[in-house]
Amino acid sequence: MTMVLGPTKKKTEAVAEQKAARKAKAASEAVE
């Protein structure tokens, strides 16, 4: 989904992964 090219791509993906992980953790905590 990201349309970033070049050396910034990896950093953008890392940030996206952190954001997704945080959202997943918050969702799992809300379920409990």
N, C-alpha and C positions, 0 to 999 in steps of 0.2 A: 504493500500500500504506500510505503514511503517512496518518493520519487527523487531521493537525494543521490547524487553521483559523486564519486571521488572519495577522498580520505574522511570526509565528514559522515559518510554512510554508516561506518561501524559505530561511531559515537551516537548517532541518532538511534540506531537499533538498540544500543545498550540502554539508552534513556527510555525507549519504548518498553523494553523488557522490564525495567524497574517499575515503571508506571503500571504495567499489566500485573506484575507480581504484587504490588501494593494493593491494587484494586481487588485481586483475587483473595488476598489475606483479609481485607476489610469485609469482603462478602462472606467468607467462611466464619469470621468472627460474629457477623450479624446473624448468621443462621443459628449459632449456638444459643 
